[in-house]
């Protein structure tokens, strides 16, 4: 197993939400390898293999990005726009998980190509159930496009 292979990139500046998400994922044995980015800038460096993550390779993208909307430095919409606007990363599933109840945020997210938009429940048990369901879907049920028997990354040399 390659240390560069990440199941989930969790992008959230709230330690409480990070802890709840990790607890739910691990309780269900859904993701052994979770990388946590505390802001959008760190997420972009991770995804695009730059800065502190220059040693990473586009050959090992996360299977899923869980992205908070409201963050310091670079917000979730800017991260989403960059990810879905680049052929090297656009096939990575991105789920916006936010406490925002703004309709315009949801519309903007879908306009930019988000794969799913979820409002974070306030109740712990509901939050845990939501994370379990999304983990089951994106990491177990969902099938990414394949090229030559390996997950296809748009823009990857064949």
Residue pairs with C-beta under 8 A, 6 or more apart in sequence:
2 60
4 56
4 57
4 59
4 60
5 33
5 60
6 33
6 34
6 35
6 60
6 61
6 62
6 63
7 30
7 31
7 32
7 33
7 34
7 62
7 63
7 64
7 139
8 25
8 31
8 33
8 34
8 35
8 62
8 63
8 64
8 65
8 66
8 135
8 139
9 34
9 35
9 37
9 43
9 46
9 47
9 62
9 64
9 65
9 66
10 18
10 21
10 22
10 34
10 35
10 36
10 37
10 66
11 36
11 37
11 39
11 40
11 42
11 43
11 65
11 66
11 67
11 68
11 71
11 76
11 79
12 18
12 21
12 36
12 38
12 66
12 68
12 71
12 97
13 38
13 39
13 68
13 71
13 72
14 68
17 68
17 97
17 120
18 36
20 124
20 127
20 128
20 131
21 66
21 97
21 131
22 34
23 128
24 127
24 128
24 131
24 132
24 135
25 31
25 34
25 131
25 132
25 135
27 128
27 132
28 132
28 135
28 136
30 132
30 135
30 136
30 139
30 140
31 135
31 139
35 46
35 62
37 43
37 46
38 71
39 71
39 72
39 73
39 74
40 71
40 72
40 73
40 74
40 75
40 76
40 78
40 79
41 73
41 74
42 52
42 73
43 65
43 67
43 74
43 79
44 50
44 74
44 79
44 82
45 51
45 52
45 53
46 53
46 56
47 61
47 62
47 65
47 79
47 82
47 83
47 89
47 92
48 82
48 86
48 88
48 89
49 55
49 56
49 57
49 58
58 88
58 89
58 153
58 156
59 153
59 156
61 89
61 92
61 153
62 92
63 92
63 93
63 138
63 139
63 144
64 92
64 93
64 94
64 95
64 135
64 138
64 139
65 83
65 92
65 93
65 94
65 95
66 95
66 97
66 134
67 76
67 79
67 80
67 94
67 95
67 96
67 97
68 76
68 96
68 97
68 98
69 75
69 76
69 77
69 96
69 98
69 100
69 105
69 109
70 76
70 98
70 99
70 100
76 96
76 98
77 105
77 108
77 109
77 112
80 94
80 96
80 109
80 112
80 113
80 114
81 112
82 89
83 89
83 90
83 92
83 94
84 90
84 94
84 112
84 113
84 114
86 155
87 154
87 155
88 153
88 154
88 155
88 156
89 153
89 154
90 113
90 154
90 155
91 144
91 145
91 152
91 153
91 154
93 115
93 116
93 138
93 142
93 144
94 113
94 114
94 115
94 116
95 114
95 115
95 116
95 117
95 118
95 134
95 138
96 105
96 109
96 114
96 116
96 117
96 118
97 118
97 120
98 105
98 117
98 118
98 119
98 120
99 119
99 120
100 119
101 119
105 117
106 117
109 117
110 117
116 134
118 130
118 134
120 127
120 130
121 127
121 130
144 151
144 152
145 151
145 152
146 152
147 156
147 158
148 158
